[in-house]
Every structure is written in C-alpha cells, then in structure tokens.
Amino acid sequence: MKKYFVIAVLSMLSHSAFALCWDYKFTPAGTKSSNGYDYQESGAPTYNDAQSGQFSVVTYNVDGFPNCIGGNTKSDFKVLLSRLNTASYDIVLLQEVFSPDKHDFIKDEDRVEVMNYPYRSKHWRGGIISYGDGLLRLSKYPFEMGQRDDDDYSLASFESEEFSSCYGGLTDGNPDCLTEKGFTVAKMEINEGFEVHVYNTHMDAGRSDEDMEARRGQMQQLADFISAHSSDASIVIGGDFNMKWADHSQSDAHREIWDDFLAQTGIRLACQDLIDGDDTSIDNCSDDERANTDQIGYANHSDSHTLTLGDYHELSLFTDLSDHEPMYASFTWVKND
C-alpha cells in the first residue's frame, strides 16, 4: 500500500493538478475486458448482399486520467458516457482511458449498453508505475479479439503496438514515458466481404524539441506499419496526434511530418475533403482544423470497395466534459463492379 501511495504522489507532482490522490492506485499489468460480445456472438449485425452503405466514426480524447492528477471528474465522465450511449455511433475510438474506475464505468452495461456497442476492444491497463495505452474502441461491427496476437503482426483481427520513442518522465509537464502510448488496429467487418482497417492512436504531447522528435518517430512507426499491413485495404484512422500544423511553436515541423506521413501511406485527412478549390493540401484546411490535435483520415487501397467521406465536424454535444471535443466523420461505401 505504501508503495502505491508513493508512486501516486510522485506521479501527481509531475502533473499540473496538486490535489492529493488518496484513493488512486496503479493497477497491476494486464489486459482487461470491456464487456463486449465475443466475435460474431448473437449481437452481430445481419449481413446482406448490399452493394453500398454508410457508417460513422468518432474519435475522442476523454481526459481519462484520475481527477486528482488532472483528469475530468467522475460525474463529467458519467455524463460523457451517457451521451455516447444515447447517440450510439457506429465506431468510437477513445484515447486517455487511463483511470481504472473510468474504465469500469465503460464496462457497466447500465451506462454503455451492449445493444448500442456490442463489440469493445480489450484495454491495456499498464504496469506497476505506468498508466497503460489509454486506447479503447466501441463498435457496432465485429472484430476478432479472440485471435489477438501482439507479437506476430499478422493482423488476423486486432493488434496493438507501443511506440518505441517517447519523451517525458516524472519531472516533466507531459510524462509521456509513464504511459504506453501507441496505436491499435482492427479489421472491422462492415459487411460480408468488406473489412476496414480502423486505426486508433495517441501520440506524444509537449512542445519541446525532444517531444517533437518523439512524434516524428511515432508517425514514422505508424506509417511503416500501415505500409506493411494495410497497403491493400480500406483504412480509417483517428486519434489524438498532438500534431497541430497551425497555432503551435512547431507548426512547420508538424506540417512536414504530416506531409511525409500522408505521402507514405496514401491516407487523406477528412479536412482535405472540405477545402474549396483544386489545391487540397492540408495547409488549406481551415484554421480550426489545422489547429486541432484530433484528426480523422481515410484511404482507398482496396480493389473491392470504395470509401467516400460524407460529413466531418466537431460534436458540440460533449462540450466541457473533457479537455478535447470529439470529431465525427461519416463514410459511405460502395462495392466496386
């Protein structure tokens, strides 16, 4: 007990919040279930011979550290989940689910109903002195958690990978190396014969040169994985990239990193589809979109189906429940002749 208390106090001192964390303990290492259905259990969607369809994707950094070290309150988090549950989006990509009690709220089927989100990823809860990856997804579409293998990267169903670079420890304002930030990817079955590789990520925070170089390495690691495993797939990616290319001291470097990443992967950011005119480079996205740390992108590498962005905007329904606002995208898909 003393050990956990000392660790919590040290971690508290590395954050901007100074309230004592009396009731918080770091969890043992382990992957925890999020109370979704097993693959293709009774809640699976009924597939048909449809030639087209649509689905929605939300990415949301839920500010899920314990409140005593800077995260949102339990009451705000409960309201957040209630609104997610009521809205019932098709795919929800969450970042910063770092607090065990907040993860337990997600597992509570009275708060997040299985009928609304029948499939949920397992959640890496961290080690004895780390917060875990904070990445979790809720979905109406199945993906095979039972075949998860984090070592061979065969991408049979669901994979997670920790970034090899990070910056920031106990004495830094952004202690990224106390988390296992990285990315997850799942083959999500939108319809029979149509899978989308859906990525969820959260990258290094902070404004130092070391933070920026950590993000550069993380974006390259993500690009290498996508190129190796999703080069012939339909792709959707969402997350907290911490990579603003406006209103930031490192905007120019971030723009360069984004350009390299998009060129390597063939991904297009959703904001590019909202640009008027022929020049759809990311620098012509709106000021708010360029200054947003949260982004959604997509790619059409599949020969069998084509994705088209339908809508993209910030969801005002969740204002002030987190230090981020969720981003919403809708996609239509068509089976190619």
BALOBA-1460 file (C-alpha; in Angstrom, 3 decimals):
// residues 337
<rec num="1" residu="m" x="0.000" y="0.000" z="0.000"/>
<rec num="2" residu="k" x="2.824" y="2.432" z="0.877"/>
<rec num="3" residu="k" x="4.498" y="1.668" z="-2.431"/>
<rec num="4" residu="y" x="1.404" y="2.530" z="-4.435"/>
<rec num="5" residu="f" x="0.829" y="5.707" z="-2.433"/>
<rec num="6" residu="v" x="4.379" y="6.962" z="-3.001"/>
<rec num="7" residu="i" x="4.144" y="6.261" z="-6.727"/>
<rec num="8" residu="a" x="0.816" y="8.070" z="-6.978"/>
<rec num="9" residu="v" x="2.183" y="11.125" z="-5.160"/>
<rec num="10" residu="l" x="5.263" y="11.229" z="-7.400"/>
<rec num="11" residu="s" x="3.070" y="10.996" z="-10.471"/>
<rec num="12" residu="m" x="0.804" y="13.703" z="-9.077"/>
<rec num="13" residu="l" x="3.760" y="16.068" z="-8.796"/>
<rec num="14" residu="s" x="4.525" y="15.608" z="-12.492"/>
<rec num="15" residu="h" x="1.082" y="16.921" z="-13.485"/>
<rec num="16" residu="s" x="-0.444" y="20.354" z="-13.169"/>
<rec num="17" residu="a" x="-3.035" y="19.228" z="-10.634"/>
<rec num="18" residu="f" x="-1.996" y="19.286" z="-6.977"/>
<rec num="19" residu="a" x="-4.918" y="17.671" z="-5.197"/>
<rec num="20" residu="l" x="-3.783" y="14.612" z="-3.227"/>
<rec num="21" residu="c" x="-4.631" y="11.331" z="-4.859"/>
<rec num="22" residu="w" x="-5.675" y="9.467" z="-1.734"/>
<rec num="23" residu="d" x="-7.837" y="6.829" z="-3.396"/>
<rec num="24" residu="y" x="-5.821" y="6.107" z="-6.530"/>
<rec num="25" residu="k" x="-3.577" y="3.091" z="-7.010"/>
<rec num="26" residu="f" x="-1.693" y="1.980" z="-10.072"/>
<rec num="27" residu="t" x="-3.058" y="-1.281" z="-11.412"/>
<rec num="28" residu="p" x="-1.105" y="-4.484" z="-11.959"/>
<rec num="29" residu="a" x="-0.050" y="-5.148" z="-15.531"/>
<rec num="30" residu="g" x="-2.717" y="-6.783" z="-17.631"/>
<rec num="31" residu="t" x="-5.251" y="-6.571" z="-20.407"/>
<rec num="32" residu="k" x="-8.819" y="-6.133" z="-19.193"/>
<rec num="33" residu="s" x="-12.077" y="-6.966" z="-20.907"/>
<rec num="34" residu="s" x="-14.521" y="-4.185" z="-21.705"/>
<rec num="35" residu="n" x="-17.645" y="-6.382" z="-21.539"/>
<rec num="36" residu="g" x="-18.444" y="-6.602" z="-25.239"/>
<rec num="37" residu="y" x="-19.637" y="-9.614" z="-27.180"/>
<rec num="38" residu="d" x="-17.273" y="-12.247" z="-28.446"/>
<rec num="39" residu="y" x="-16.742" y="-12.270" z="-32.185"/>
<rec num="40" residu="q" x="-19.956" y="-12.959" z="-34.104"/>
<rec num="41" residu="e" x="-21.973" y="-13.684" z="-30.973"/>
<rec num="42" residu="s" x="-25.727" y="-13.087" z="-31.035"/>
<rec num="43" residu="g" x="-25.322" y="-9.314" z="-31.246"/>
<rec num="44" residu="a" x="-23.539" y="-9.429" z="-34.591"/>
<rec num="45" residu="p" x="-25.099" y="-7.428" z="-37.395"/>
<rec num="46" residu="t" x="-27.041" y="-9.320" z="-40.027"/>
<rec num="47" residu="y" x="-25.042" y="-9.188" z="-43.228"/>
<rec num="48" residu="n" x="-26.714" y="-8.996" z="-46.583"/>
<rec num="49" residu="d" x="-25.863" y="-8.642" z="-50.253"/>
<rec num="50" residu="a" x="-25.954" y="-4.837" z="-50.108"/>
<rec num="51" residu="q" x="-23.830" y="-3.080" z="-52.686"/>
<rec num="52" residu="s" x="-23.446" y="0.091" z="-50.621"/>
<rec num="53" residu="g" x="-23.932" y="1.507" z="-47.144"/>
<rec num="54" residu="q" x="-22.666" y="4.005" z="-44.604"/>
<rec num="55" residu="f" x="-21.121" y="4.160" z="-41.125"/>
<rec num="56" residu="s" x="-19.968" y="6.769" z="-38.628"/>
<rec num="57" residu="v" x="-16.678" y="7.145" z="-36.769"/>
<rec num="58" residu="v" x="-15.949" y="9.284" z="-33.699"/>
<rec num="59" residu="t" x="-12.536" y="9.949" z="-32.192"/>
<rec num="60" residu="y" x="-12.494" y="11.318" z="-28.652"/>
<rec num="61" residu="n" x="-9.780" y="12.007" z="-26.092"/>
<rec num="62" residu="v" x="-11.861" y="11.584" z="-22.940"/>
<rec num="63" residu="d" x="-9.355" y="13.163" z="-20.488"/>
<rec num="64" residu="g" x="-9.441" y="9.925" z="-18.533"/>
<rec num="65" residu="f" x="-6.655" y="10.388" z="-16.016"/>
<rec num="66" residu="p" x="-7.844" y="10.286" z="-12.404"/>
<rec num="67" residu="n" x="-9.318" y="13.655" z="-11.475"/>
<rec num="68" residu="c" x="-6.769" y="14.040" z="-8.672"/>
<rec num="69" residu="i" x="-3.954" y="14.288" z="-11.220"/>
<rec num="70" residu="g" x="-5.693" y="16.412" z="-13.817"/>
<rec num="71" residu="g" x="-8.372" y="14.268" z="-15.492"/>
<rec num="72" residu="n" x="-12.074" y="15.034" z="-15.652"/>
<rec num="73" residu="t" x="-14.379" y="14.280" z="-12.743"/>
<rec num="74" residu="k" x="-16.249" y="11.024" z="-12.373"/>
<rec num="75" residu="s" x="-19.549" y="12.877" z="-12.748"/>
<rec num="76" residu="d" x="-18.456" y="14.507" z="-16.024"/>
<rec num="77" residu="f" x="-17.205" y="11.155" z="-17.289"/>
<rec num="78" residu="k" x="-20.553" y="9.521" z="-16.487"/>
<rec num="79" residu="v" x="-22.368" y="12.235" z="-18.444"/>
<rec num="80" residu="l" x="-19.919" y="11.760" z="-21.312"/>
<rec num="81" residu="l" x="-20.676" y="8.031" z="-21.442"/>
<rec num="82" residu="s" x="-24.404" y="8.643" z="-21.206"/>
<rec num="83" residu="r" x="-24.271" y="10.872" z="-24.271"/>
<rec num="84" residu="l" x="-22.140" y="8.376" z="-26.183"/>
<rec num="85" residu="n" x="-24.594" y="5.649" z="-25.253"/>
<rec num="86" residu="t" x="-27.620" y="7.657" z="-26.354"/>
<rec num="87" residu="a" x="-26.057" y="8.774" z="-29.635"/>
<rec num="88" residu="s" x="-24.960" y="5.209" z="-30.473"/>
<rec num="89" residu="y" x="-22.349" y="5.904" z="-33.137"/>
<rec num="90" residu="d" x="-21.059" y="3.014" z="-35.240"/>
<rec num="91" residu="i" x="-17.363" y="3.135" z="-34.249"/>
<rec num="92" residu="v" x="-15.943" y="5.136" z="-31.329"/>
<rec num="93" residu="l" x="-12.181" y="5.485" z="-30.851"/>
<rec num="94" residu="l" x="-11.269" y="6.613" z="-27.335"/>
<rec num="95" residu="q" x="-7.952" y="7.884" z="-26.012"/>
<rec num="96" residu="e" x="-6.801" y="8.522" z="-22.419"/>
<rec num="97" residu="v" x="-8.872" y="5.818" z="-20.739"/>
<rec num="98" residu="f" x="-6.114" y="5.774" z="-18.121"/>
<rec num="99" residu="s" x="-8.133" y="5.550" z="-14.906"/>
<rec num="100" residu="p" x="-9.290" y="2.090" z="-13.764"/>
<rec num="101" residu="d" x="-12.531" y="3.392" z="-12.284"/>
<rec num="102" residu="k" x="-13.411" y="5.204" z="-15.513"/>
<rec num="103" residu="h" x="-12.769" y="2.031" z="-17.481"/>
<rec num="104" residu="d" x="-15.092" y="0.255" z="-15.051"/>
<rec num="105" residu="f" x="-17.827" y="2.781" z="-15.928"/>
<rec num="106" residu="i" x="-17.427" y="1.775" z="-19.592"/>
<rec num="107" residu="k" x="-17.840" y="-1.880" z="-18.588"/>
<rec num="108" residu="d" x="-21.072" y="-1.020" z="-16.734"/>
<rec num="109" residu="e" x="-23.796" y="-2.158" z="-19.127"/>
<rec num="110" residu="d" x="-26.280" y="0.208" z="-17.488"/>
<rec num="111" residu="r" x="-24.114" y="3.090" z="-18.700"/>
<rec num="112" residu="v" x="-22.833" y="1.766" z="-22.043"/>
<rec num="113" residu="e" x="-25.345" y="-0.732" z="-23.344"/>
<rec num="114" residu="v" x="-24.135" y="-3.780" z="-25.220"/>
<rec num="115" residu="m" x="-27.014" y="-3.380" z="-27.673"/>
<rec num="116" residu="n" x="-25.543" y="0.017" z="-28.678"/>
<rec num="117" residu="y" x="-21.875" y="-1.027" z="-28.703"/>
<rec num="118" residu="p" x="-21.768" y="-4.829" z="-28.841"/>
<rec num="119" residu="y" x="-18.035" y="-5.028" z="-29.594"/>
<rec num="120" residu="r" x="-15.288" y="-3.443" z="-27.471"/>
<rec num="121" residu="s" x="-11.534" y="-3.837" z="-27.532"/>
<rec num="122" residu="k" x="-9.601" y="-5.105" z="-24.574"/>
<rec num="123" residu="h" x="-7.690" y="-2.440" z="-22.729"/>
<rec num="124" residu="w" x="-4.026" y="-2.462" z="-21.699"/>
<rec num="125" residu="r" x="-4.112" y="-1.179" z="-18.122"/>
<rec num="126" residu="g" x="-0.386" y="-0.575" z="-17.684"/>
<rec num="127" residu="g" x="2.244" y="-1.758" z="-15.269"/>
<rec num="128" residu="i" x="3.124" y="-1.045" z="-11.682"/>
<rec num="129" residu="i" x="4.304" y="2.503" z="-12.487"/>
<rec num="130" residu="s" x="2.589" y="3.211" z="-15.799"/>
<rec num="131" residu="y" x="-0.876" y="4.195" z="-16.966"/>
<rec num="132" residu="g" x="-1.259" y="1.839" z="-19.937"/>
<rec num="133" residu="d" x="-2.033" y="2.824" z="-23.519"/>
<rec num="134" residu="g" x="-5.370" y="4.510" z="-22.792"/>
<rec num="135" residu="l" x="-6.763" y="3.233" z="-26.116"/>
<rec num="136" residu="l" x="-10.196" y="1.627" z="-26.301"/>
<rec num="137" residu="r" x="-12.784" y="1.214" z="-29.041"/>
<rec num="138" residu="l" x="-16.544" y="0.669" z="-29.010"/>
<rec num="139" residu="s" x="-18.191" y="-0.705" z="-32.132"/>
<rec num="140" residu="k" x="-21.335" y="-1.997" z="-33.746"/>
<rec num="141" residu="y" x="-19.153" y="-4.035" z="-36.082"/>
<rec num="142" residu="p" x="-17.361" y="-7.211" z="-35.022"/>
<rec num="143" residu="f" x="-13.631" y="-7.832" z="-34.894"/>
<rec num="144" residu="e" x="-11.914" y="-10.942" z="-33.591"/>
<rec num="145" residu="m" x="-10.468" y="-10.136" z="-30.181"/>
<rec num="146" residu="g" x="-10.041" y="-13.862" z="-29.555"/>
<rec num="147" residu="q" x="-7.345" y="-14.065" z="-32.216"/>
<rec num="148" residu="r" x="-5.371" y="-11.108" z="-30.890"/>
<rec num="149" residu="d" x="-1.621" y="-11.569" z="-31.132"/>
<rec num="150" residu="d" x="0.599" y="-8.598" z="-30.335"/>
<rec num="151" residu="d" x="3.819" y="-10.271" z="-31.452"/>
<rec num="152" residu="d" x="3.498" y="-11.563" z="-34.972"/>
<rec num="153" residu="y" x="1.655" y="-8.604" z="-36.558"/>
<rec num="154" residu="s" x="-0.183" y="-10.872" z="-38.928"/>
<rec num="155" residu="l" x="-3.178" y="-8.577" z="-38.438"/>
<rec num="156" residu="a" x="-5.562" y="-11.525" z="-38.292"/>
<rec num="157" residu="s" x="-8.000" y="-9.337" z="-36.399"/>
<rec num="158" residu="f" x="-6.755" y="-6.880" z="-33.763"/>
<rec num="159" residu="e" x="-3.253" y="-5.649" z="-32.977"/>
<rec num="160" residu="s" x="-1.678" y="-3.132" z="-30.651"/>
<rec num="161" residu="e" x="1.790" y="-1.662" z="-30.837"/>
<rec num="162" residu="e" x="3.592" y="0.603" z="-28.388"/>
<rec num="163" residu="f" x="5.629" y="3.462" z="-29.797"/>
<rec num="164" residu="s" x="9.351" y="2.895" z="-29.484"/>
<rec num="165" residu="s" x="10.013" y="6.600" z="-28.903"/>
<rec num="166" residu="c" x="8.675" y="8.866" z="-26.169"/>
<rec num="167" residu="y" x="9.784" y="11.860" z="-24.131"/>
<rec num="168" residu="g" x="8.887" y="12.928" z="-20.600"/>
<rec num="169" residu="g" x="9.115" y="11.366" z="-17.151"/>
<rec num="170" residu="l" x="8.086" y="12.094" z="-13.582"/>
<rec num="171" residu="t" x="9.558" y="15.600" z="-13.502"/>
<rec num="172" residu="d" x="8.157" y="16.752" z="-16.858"/>
<rec num="173" residu="g" x="4.891" y="18.531" z="-17.522"/>
<rec num="174" residu="n" x="3.918" y="15.827" z="-20.023"/>
<rec num="175" residu="p" x="5.114" y="12.481" z="-18.602"/>
<rec num="176" residu="d" x="4.527" y="10.510" z="-21.814"/>
<rec num="177" residu="c" x="7.019" y="7.807" z="-20.903"/>
<rec num="178" residu="l" x="4.793" y="6.849" z="-17.941"/>
<rec num="179" residu="t" x="2.218" y="5.674" z="-20.496"/>
<rec num="180" residu="e" x="2.462" y="3.039" z="-23.205"/>
<rec num="181" residu="k" x="1.183" y="5.317" z="-25.955"/>
<rec num="182" residu="g" x="0.962" y="3.709" z="-29.349"/>
<rec num="183" residu="f" x="-1.747" y="2.552" z="-31.712"/>
<rec num="184" residu="t" x="-4.258" y="-0.233" z="-32.163"/>
<rec num="185" residu="v" x="-5.757" y="-1.532" z="-35.382"/>
<rec num="186" residu="a" x="-8.658" y="-3.876" z="-36.039"/>
<rec num="187" residu="k" x="-10.123" y="-5.426" z="-39.152"/>
<rec num="188" residu="m" x="-13.724" y="-4.344" z="-38.653"/>
<rec num="189" residu="e" x="-16.341" y="-6.234" z="-40.651"/>
<rec num="190" residu="i" x="-18.644" y="-3.598" z="-42.093"/>
<rec num="191" residu="n" x="-20.456" y="-6.086" z="-44.296"/>
<rec num="192" residu="e" x="-19.881" y="-9.546" z="-45.701"/>
<rec num="193" residu="g" x="-16.731" y="-9.386" z="-47.765"/>
<rec num="194" residu="f" x="-15.940" y="-5.812" z="-46.686"/>
<rec num="195" residu="e" x="-13.419" y="-5.131" z="-43.922"/>
<rec num="196" residu="v" x="-11.984" y="-1.754" z="-42.958"/>
<rec num="197" residu="h" x="-8.668" y="-1.468" z="-41.142"/>
<rec num="198" residu="v" x="-9.515" y="1.018" z="-38.381"/>
<rec num="199" residu="y" x="-6.592" y="2.589" z="-36.509"/>
<rec num="200" residu="n" x="-6.701" y="4.383" z="-33.143"/>
<rec num="201" residu="t" x="-3.669" y="6.301" z="-31.859"/>
<rec num="202" residu="h" x="-2.423" y="8.761" z="-29.242"/>
<rec num="203" residu="m" x="0.939" y="10.462" z="-29.672"/>
<rec num="204" residu="d" x="3.459" y="12.290" z="-27.516"/>
<rec num="205" residu="a" x="2.397" y="15.641" z="-26.047"/>
<rec num="206" residu="g" x="4.586" y="18.617" z="-25.161"/>
<rec num="207" residu="r" x="6.281" y="21.427" z="-27.060"/>
<rec num="208" residu="s" x="9.974" y="20.722" z="-26.531"/>
<rec num="209" residu="d" x="12.277" y="19.724" z="-29.381"/>
<rec num="210" residu="e" x="12.530" y="16.291" z="-27.771"/>
<rec num="211" residu="d" x="8.730" y="15.929" z="-27.835"/>
<rec num="212" residu="m" x="8.628" y="16.902" z="-31.486"/>
<rec num="213" residu="e" x="11.308" y="14.368" z="-32.386"/>
<rec num="214" residu="a" x="9.401" y="11.697" z="-30.444"/>
<rec num="215" residu="r" x="6.296" y="12.480" z="-32.531"/>
<rec num="216" residu="r" x="8.355" y="12.292" z="-35.705"/>
<rec num="217" residu="g" x="9.479" y="8.791" z="-34.766"/>
<rec num="218" residu="q" x="5.955" y="7.771" z="-33.778"/>
<rec num="219" residu="m" x="4.448" y="8.939" z="-37.071"/>
<rec num="220" residu="q" x="7.141" y="7.048" z="-38.970"/>
<rec num="221" residu="q" x="6.497" y="3.890" z="-36.946"/>
<rec num="222" residu="l" x="2.773" y="4.168" z="-37.683"/>
<rec num="223" residu="a" x="3.434" y="4.814" z="-41.392"/>
<rec num="224" residu="d" x="5.720" y="1.781" z="-41.605"/>
<rec num="225" residu="f" x="3.051" y="-0.451" z="-40.040"/>
<rec num="226" residu="i" x="0.312" y="0.834" z="-42.340"/>
<rec num="227" residu="s" x="2.505" y="0.362" z="-45.396"/>
<rec num="228" residu="a" x="3.366" y="-3.182" z="-44.318"/>
<rec num="229" residu="h" x="-0.097" y="-4.380" z="-43.295"/>
<rec num="230" residu="s" x="-2.797" y="-2.153" z="-44.828"/>
<rec num="231" residu="s" x="-1.490" y="-1.300" z="-48.283"/>
<rec num="232" residu="d" x="-4.333" y="-3.210" z="-49.980"/>
<rec num="233" residu="a" x="-7.145" y="-2.305" z="-47.568"/>
<rec num="234" residu="s" x="-9.736" y="0.354" z="-46.947"/>
<rec num="235" residu="i" x="-8.399" y="2.402" z="-43.996"/>
<rec num="236" residu="v" x="-9.869" y="4.747" z="-41.414"/>
<rec num="237" residu="i" x="-7.587" y="6.330" z="-38.823"/>
<rec num="238" residu="g" x="-8.487" y="8.541" z="-35.882"/>
<rec num="239" residu="g" x="-6.840" y="9.756" z="-32.728"/>
<rec num="240" residu="d" x="-5.072" y="12.439" z="-30.756"/>
<rec num="241" residu="f" x="-1.962" y="13.144" z="-32.837"/>
<rec num="242" residu="n" x="-0.723" y="16.197" z="-30.897"/>
<rec num="243" residu="m" x="0.427" y="17.386" z="-34.308"/>
<rec num="244" residu="k" x="-1.122" y="20.810" z="-34.928"/>
<rec num="245" residu="w" x="0.198" y="22.482" z="-38.037"/>
<rec num="246" residu="a" x="-1.152" y="25.907" z="-37.022"/>
<rec num="247" residu="d" x="-1.162" y="27.877" z="-33.759"/>
<rec num="248" residu="h" x="1.829" y="25.935" z="-32.437"/>
<rec num="249" residu="s" x="5.501" y="26.747" z="-31.944"/>
<rec num="250" residu="q" x="6.426" y="23.715" z="-34.093"/>
<rec num="251" residu="s" x="3.811" y="24.156" z="-36.826"/>
<rec num="252" residu="d" x="6.310" y="23.997" z="-39.696"/>
<rec num="253" residu="a" x="7.889" y="20.772" z="-38.424"/>
<rec num="254" residu="h" x="4.474" y="19.225" z="-37.827"/>
<rec num="255" residu="r" x="3.320" y="20.141" z="-41.331"/>
<rec num="256" residu="e" x="6.424" y="18.474" z="-42.764"/>
<rec num="257" residu="i" x="5.813" y="15.310" z="-40.693"/>
<rec num="258" residu="w" x="2.154" y="15.188" z="-41.744"/>
<rec num="259" residu="d" x="3.059" y="15.606" z="-45.430"/>
<rec num="260" residu="d" x="5.562" y="12.754" z="-45.216"/>
<rec num="261" residu="f" x="3.097" y="10.500" z="-43.406"/>
<rec num="262" residu="l" x="0.265" y="11.119" z="-45.874"/>
<rec num="263" residu="a" x="2.556" y="10.612" z="-48.865"/>
<rec num="264" residu="q" x="3.904" y="7.329" z="-47.495"/>
<rec num="265" residu="t" x="0.528" y="5.848" z="-46.552"/>
<rec num="266" residu="g" x="-1.813" y="7.286" z="-49.198"/>
<rec num="267" residu="i" x="-4.096" y="8.494" z="-46.396"/>
<rec num="268" residu="r" x="-6.163" y="11.639" z="-46.850"/>
<rec num="269" residu="l" x="-7.269" y="13.728" z="-43.867"/>
<rec num="270" residu="a" x="-11.010" y="14.338" z="-43.689"/>
<rec num="271" residu="c" x="-10.476" y="18.102" z="-43.545"/>
<rec num="272" residu="q" x="-8.981" y="17.978" z="-47.051"/>
<rec num="273" residu="d" x="-12.375" y="16.997" z="-48.461"/>
<rec num="274" residu="l" x="-13.860" y="20.236" z="-47.093"/>
<rec num="275" residu="i" x="-11.433" y="22.509" z="-48.983"/>
<rec num="276" residu="d" x="-12.843" y="24.714" z="-51.737"/>
<rec num="277" residu="g" x="-10.665" y="24.783" z="-54.817"/>
<rec num="278" residu="d" x="-8.249" y="22.458" z="-56.533"/>
<rec num="279" residu="d" x="-5.359" y="22.705" z="-54.064"/>
<rec num="280" residu="t" x="-6.338" y="20.246" z="-51.336"/>
<rec num="281" residu="s" x="-3.015" y="20.200" z="-49.479"/>
<rec num="282" residu="i" x="-3.504" y="20.092" z="-45.711"/>
<rec num="283" residu="d" x="-2.272" y="23.678" z="-45.357"/>
<rec num="284" residu="n" x="-5.574" y="24.738" z="-46.945"/>
<rec num="285" residu="c" x="-7.690" y="23.044" z="-44.287"/>
<rec num="286" residu="s" x="-9.497" y="25.587" z="-42.131"/>
<rec num="287" residu="d" x="-7.681" y="27.373" z="-39.297"/>
<rec num="288" residu="d" x="-9.609" y="25.394" z="-36.670"/>
<rec num="289" residu="e" x="-8.856" y="22.086" z="-38.378"/>
<rec num="290" residu="r" x="-5.136" y="22.846" z="-38.730"/>
<rec num="291" residu="a" x="-5.014" y="23.833" z="-35.060"/>
<rec num="292" residu="n" x="-6.831" y="20.688" z="-33.908"/>
<rec num="293" residu="t" x="-4.818" y="17.920" z="-32.285"/>
<rec num="294" residu="d" x="-7.564" y="15.351" z="-33.091"/>
<rec num="295" residu="q" x="-7.938" y="14.163" z="-36.669"/>
<rec num="296" residu="i" x="-9.688" y="11.520" z="-38.789"/>
<rec num="297" residu="g" x="-8.313" y="10.276" z="-42.091"/>
<rec num="298" residu="y" x="-9.026" y="7.540" z="-44.614"/>
<rec num="299" residu="a" x="-7.615" y="5.717" z="-47.621"/>
<rec num="300" residu="n" x="-8.944" y="3.619" z="-50.503"/>
<rec num="301" residu="h" x="-6.419" y="0.873" z="-51.155"/>
<rec num="302" residu="s" x="-8.989" y="-1.904" z="-51.607"/>
<rec num="303" residu="d" x="-9.891" y="-3.119" z="-55.094"/>
<rec num="304" residu="s" x="-13.296" y="-4.355" z="-53.952"/>
<rec num="305" residu="h" x="-14.839" y="-1.310" z="-52.241"/>
<rec num="306" residu="t" x="-14.595" y="2.493" z="-52.264"/>
<rec num="307" residu="l" x="-14.949" y="4.784" z="-49.246"/>
<rec num="308" residu="t" x="-16.224" y="8.349" z="-49.569"/>
<rec num="309" residu="l" x="-16.371" y="10.939" z="-46.789"/>
<rec num="310" residu="g" x="-19.911" y="12.155" z="-46.188"/>
<rec num="311" residu="d" x="-19.576" y="14.533" z="-43.245"/>
<rec num="312" residu="y" x="-16.886" y="15.761" z="-40.860"/>
<rec num="313" residu="h" x="-17.297" y="18.090" z="-37.904"/>
<rec num="314" residu="e" x="-16.793" y="18.626" z="-34.187"/>
<rec num="315" residu="l" x="-19.505" y="17.283" z="-31.873"/>
<rec num="316" residu="s" x="-20.782" y="20.068" z="-29.632"/>
<rec num="317" residu="l" x="-22.909" y="17.572" z="-27.670"/>
<rec num="318" residu="f" x="-19.899" y="16.862" z="-25.421"/>
<rec num="319" residu="t" x="-18.720" y="20.422" z="-24.642"/>
<rec num="320" residu="d" x="-16.739" y="20.819" z="-21.390"/>
<rec num="321" residu="l" x="-16.876" y="17.122" z="-20.422"/>
<rec num="322" residu="s" x="-13.245" y="16.671" z="-21.498"/>
<rec num="323" residu="d" x="-10.374" y="18.971" z="-22.450"/>
<rec num="324" residu="h" x="-10.996" y="17.831" z="-26.055"/>
<rec num="325" residu="e" x="-14.082" y="17.845" z="-28.238"/>
<rec num="326" residu="p" x="-14.794" y="14.688" z="-30.256"/>
<rec num="327" residu="m" x="-14.529" y="14.691" z="-34.031"/>
<rec num="328" residu="y" x="-17.215" y="12.964" z="-36.109"/>
<rec num="329" residu="a" x="-16.955" y="11.567" z="-39.622"/>
<rec num="330" residu="s" x="-19.486" y="9.653" z="-41.685"/>
<rec num="331" residu="f" x="-18.473" y="7.481" z="-44.611"/>
<rec num="332" residu="t" x="-20.376" y="5.906" z="-47.472"/>
<rec num="333" residu="w" x="-19.077" y="2.758" z="-49.105"/>
<rec num="334" residu="v" x="-19.783" y="1.203" z="-52.470"/>
<rec num="335" residu="k" x="-18.883" y="-2.235" z="-53.767"/>
<rec num="336" residu="n" x="-16.866" y="-1.845" z="-56.947"/>
<rec num="337" residu="d" x="-18.038" y="-3.532" z="-60.129"/>
